Every structure is written in C-alpha cells, then in structure tokens.
Amino acid sequence: MVLGALALKLTGLKAEGLSNKDGFRTKPESVTGAEVLGRHFPAGAGNPVQVIGNAAASRELQSAVAATPGITQVTRPLVKGGIAYLEGTLTSSGDSQASYDAVDRLRSRVHAIPGADAKVGGGSAVNLDIQRASRHDRNLVVPLVLGAVLVILGLVLRALVAPLLLIGTVVLSFGAALGVSALAFNHVFGFAGADASLPLWVFVFLVALGTDYNIFLMTRVHEETKRHGPRRGALIGLAATGGVITSAGLVLAGTFVALATLPLVFVTELGFAVAFGVLLDTFVVRSVLVTALNLDVGRWIWWPSRLHRRRDAELEELRGETAALTPDTTR
C-alpha cells in the first residue's frame, strides 16, 4: 500500500527535458553569457533554426519562415547545387518550449509547400527530436525488457506465477523510486525538471539490479522448497541470501550516490533515483515484500511446476522459525 502510494507520486516527475541554464547545479560562465545575450539581442540569436529545400521553392520557403510566429530575422536563401539554405532567428531561447513550438509550426508550414522537400534543423530542432526519441524509446524498451525478464525468470524458476509476481514487485519498486525522486527533485533540491531520458535510464538500472536480486533469492528458495516445502523454504532462502543481498545493495547505492558530487543536474538525479531505488529494493521489496508473497501465496507460487503440489507448512508452525531467522537478514 505504501509503495503504491509512493509510485503515484511519479505523476509529479517533470521529465520533459532541461534547458541549458537549468542543466547545471552551479552557474557556469556560459549561462551568464547567454543571459547577457538575451538582454540585448533575440534570445535565440546564437542558435538559429535552419531550413533546407529544393532551390525552386526558395521564395516560398523564405515566406514560410518569415510568417511563422516565434521566428524573426530570416536570411535570404543561399542556393547551391539545387538546394536552398536559409536561417531564421528564434525569438525565444533555443532550448525553451516556445522555441520547440515554433519549430513544430515551421515544419508544418514548409512541409506543406509542394515540391519543396524541406527539412528543418538547428539546435532547437535537434533537442526536440531527442526528446521525442527518448519518449518513443521508453515506451518501446520498457515492455520489451519486462517481457524478456519474464521469460528469463520463467525459465530459471520453471514456474509462471512466481515470475509474474516478481515482475510486479520490480515495477512497483521502480515506480516508488521515481515517485520519491520526483518529490525530492521538486521540493528538496529545487530542480527545474528532469531529462526526458531519465525514466528509461532509471528503469534499466533498477530492473537489471532487481532481477539480479530476484534470481539470487528465488533460486535459493526454489532449492529449499524441494527439501522443506514452500513456506519453510521461503524463510530458509531469505535467511541464506539476505545478508549478501543487503551488502550488495549498500555497495551499489554508495556507488550511485557518488554521482551526486558532479555538477550536472541529470547525473545528480540519476544517482539519487537509482541509489534510493536500490536501497528500497534491498531492504523492503526483496527482504519483506517478496518473502511475504511467498508466505501468502504458498505452494501456488510455483504453479504449474510440480512444486505447487507440495504441502505447505501451516503458518503457526513457522512462527518460531520466523523469529529465529529474521535477525539473519539484517546482517
């Protein structure tokens, strides 16, 4: 319930890209220079939008660029080799949403010119395309990775229910980590936003590490279940692997926290999100949630393998063992 509530805070993550001035935790000279430039010249003067197309449509291209809101000071077309090239100065900062909107408007106008075969480039267009590619990759890679992990867990554990539950815990851990990170970025660190690729990077790291811990824990539980039954096997498996998983989680979290020493906002956000996610996965998800699911679902967690036919120990029989084994998981 708590993890689900934390995961809902993911909606507050502003992963729509960072402007250059917001990409540093300090204020370098380049940011100061851009602010001075913006006070005396159009904000996009140093990063013009670029248009190329067929030379025969050069006049129409020039008119389209000049008529696009958000663009001013259009150059005369430079024609060479049958290709026309011209530039327009953006009235807003090249990495602002207003400039991205101007690029979209310009693309719609020049693409509508018959025979122009026009393309719009420049720094603003590149940044806009990177953001969209990041969102596309996230929407494509996340399901593919989850599907591949599900297949691997199914083959390793020779079951269907267990892999589905483990995938659920990984997704829940990832959502909770990003939810807490969103709160920290917005209200603690005061960052203006996050890079569009941040969710995908955090997902890849946390799924890889979480699946690692899942396989380590559940393969041992699988072995012990053959000898002692599902519920007792779950406790023995946790006792045998808990110390190693905890130690590994602390080392990995410390490694990613070291990224926070760098002055780049993206790297700081990545280090915080992954470090928190690893600690959450180590101390809560793997040690508590996964074992609780083992105990609650019992032998059916191994369906459809033969292990699901093995008799469960009654929960009352495990109370004494739980009290004896729990301290070992904190070593």
N, C-alpha and C positions, 0 to 999 in steps of 0.2 A: 504494500500500500504506500509506504513512504517512498520507495524507489519510483513507483508510478507517478506520485505527486511531483517528485523532482524532475522526472522525464517531461512532464507537461510544461515545465519552465523553458524547455527547448524552444518554444514558440517566441521567446524573447531574444533569441540569438539573431543579431543583425549581421548575417553573413552575406552581405551584398557588395563586398569589396571595400577597400580602404583607399582613400586619396593619398597622394604622396605626402602631404603635410601631416596626415594622421598615422602614417606608417612607422613613425619613429617615437620612441619613448622620450627622447631628448629633442631639442630643436637645432638641427644642423644648419649650416650657412646656406645650403641650397633652399631650404624652406623660407628662410629670411629673405633671400634674394627674390624668390617667387612672389612673396608678399609685396615687396617694393615694386616689382614689375607690374603687379596687378593694380597698384595705386596710380600709376602713370600711363599705363597702356591697357588695351583689352586683355582680359585675364588669360585668354588663350593665344596670345601673340607668339609665345615660344613653342607652341605645339599646334601648327595649323592642320586643318583637315585637308586631305589630298584626294583629288579625283582624276581618274584617267578614263579615256574612252576613245571611240573612233574619231578621227580628225574631222570627218564630215559633219559630226554633230557637235563640234566645239562651241558654236554660238549657243545652241540650246543648253549645253552643259553649263556654260557660264551664267546664263539666265537662271537656270535652276538653282545653282549655288547661291547666287545673289538674292533670290527670292525666298530662301529658306530661313525661317526665324532662328535666331541664335548664331547666325554666321554673318560676318561683315568683311569688308576689305578683300574682295575677290580679285585675284590676279588675272591678267589676260592669259588666254590659253597658249601654251608652248607646244607647237606641233613638230613632231619629228617621227619619221618612219610610219606615217599613217596613224599615229597615236597622239591624242591631245592630252596635255597635263596642265592642271591648274590647282590653285590652293585657295582656301578661304580661312579667315581668322575667326575663331570661336570667341563669342562674347563672354563666355564663362570659362572657368578653369578647365583645362583639358581632361582632368580626371573626376569631374563632377557629374552628377546625374543630369544636370541641364545640358551638358555637352553630349552626353550619351543620347539624350532625347533628340538633340539637333542632328546627330549622326543618323539616327533612325529616320528622321524626317527627310534628310538629304538623300539617303539611299532610296527611299520610296519615290522621290521626285526623279532622280537620274535613271532609275531602273525603268521608269515609265516612258522614257524618251525612245521612240522607235529607232532601232539600228545603232544606238549609242554603245551598247555593250559596256556600260560604265561600271567602274568599281570605285568604292570609297575606302580610303585608307588613312593613315596617320596614327599618332599615338592614342587618341581617344577611341578610334575605331578598333585598334588592336586590343586595348583594355576591355572594351565592351564585348568583343568576340571571346576573349579569355574567360570573362565572367560567365558567358553563356555556355562555353565549352565545359567549364567546371561544373555547372549545374547539370548539363547533359551527362557528363561522366559519372557524377554522383548518382543520378537516377538509373544509370545503366550498370555501374560497377557494384553498387550495394546489393541488388538482388542476385547478381551473378556470384558474388563472393559468398553470400548466405547459402545459395544453392550448392555451391562446391563444398562448403564446410559441412552442410547437412549430409551430403553424400559420403564425405570422408568419415564423419562421426558414425554414420550408419554402418559403414564397412568395418570400422575399428571395433565398435561395440556390438555389432551384429544384432541390432535392435532398431525399432522405429520410434517408439515413444520417447526413449531417453534422448536421442538426438534432437527431436522437436522441442523438448523441454529445455535442453541446453542451449539451443539456438535462441529460444525465448529469453533466457537469462542474459545471454550476450547482448541482445538488442536492448533489453531493459537497462543493463549496465551502461551501455553506450548512450542511451537517451538521458539517463540520470546524470552521467558525467557532463554531457553537453548542457543540460539544464542548469546544473550548478555553475558551470563555466559561464553561461550567459548572465547569471546573476552577478558573478564576480566581475565580469568584464564591464557590465553596465553600472554597477553600484559601488564596487570596491576600487577597481583600477581606473575607472572612468574612461575606458577606450571608446573611440567614436564608432567602432564596429568591428567586423572580422572579415578576413579574406574569404572570397567565395569558395575556395578550395579547402578551407579549414575543416568542415564536417567530414569530407571524404578522407583527409589525412588522419583525423582522429579515429574515424571508423576503421580504417585499415590497421592502424596500430592496435587498437583495443580488441578488435576481432581476432587478430593474429595472436595476441597475448592471451586473451580469454580462452580461445580454442586450445591453445597450448596447455593451460591450466586444466581445462575440462578433460582433455585426453589423459593427462597425468593422473588426475584424481579418479576419473571414472574407469580407466583400465584397471587400476588397483581395486576399485570397488567391484568391478566385474570378476576379478580373480577371487576376491574374498567371498563374493556371493556364492560361488561354486562350492566353497567349503562350509560356509556358515549361514547361508540364507541371505535374502535381500537386505533386510533391515540391519541385522548384525554386521553384514558385510559392508554396508554403507558407513557404519561407525568405525569399523576397523580401518577401512580405506581412508577415511578422513584423518584418523589418528596417525596413520603411517605417512601420509603425504602433506599434512597441514603445515608442519614446520618448514618443509622445503618450499612450499608454495608461498608462505609468508615471507621467508627470507628472500626469495627471488623477486617478489613484489616490491619489497623495500629497496632492493638494489636498483630495479628498473625505475621506480618512482624517483629515487635520488638522481639517477642519470638524466631523466627528462626535466626535473626541476632545475638542473644546471643550465638549461636553455634560457631560463628567465634572466640570466646575467647579461644576455645580449640586448642591445638597444632597439631591436626590431620588434614591433608590436606583434606581427604574425608569429614569430618564433616564440615570443613570450606566451602568447595564447595557446600555441600548440603544446608547449612544455607543460603549462598548467593543466590543460584539459586531459592530456594523456597521463600525467602523474596522478591527478586526482582519480581518473578512471581506473588506473592500475591498483591504487590503494583500495578503492571501492570494490573492485573485482576480487582482490585478495582477501580482504577482511570481512566482507559482507556477502557478496554473491557466492564465491566459491566455498567459503567456510561455513556459511549459515544457510543461504537460500538453496543451493544445490543439495546439500545434505538434508535439509528439511523436505525438499521434494522427494528425495529418495525414501525418507521415512513415511511420508504421507501417501505416496503412490504405491510404495511397497513393491511387490514382485511384478506388478503390471508395468513397471518402468522398463522392463526388459522384453516386453512383447514386441514381436512374435517369436523370439528365440525360446529355447527350451527352459531357460532360467525363469521365465514367468510362471512356470508350473511349480516351482519350488516353494515349499511352505514358508510363510513369514513367521518370524518370532513375534509374539504379542508385544505391544508397546510397553506393557507392565514389566515384561522380562528384561527390557532394555534400559530401564531407569537407572539401575545400579551401574550398568556398563557405561551409560552416558556420563554419569557423574565421575566415573573413573577415567574416562578417555578424554573428556573435554579439555582439561588443562594441557594436554599434549599438543593441542592445536595452536596454542599461543606461544610456543617456544620459538 
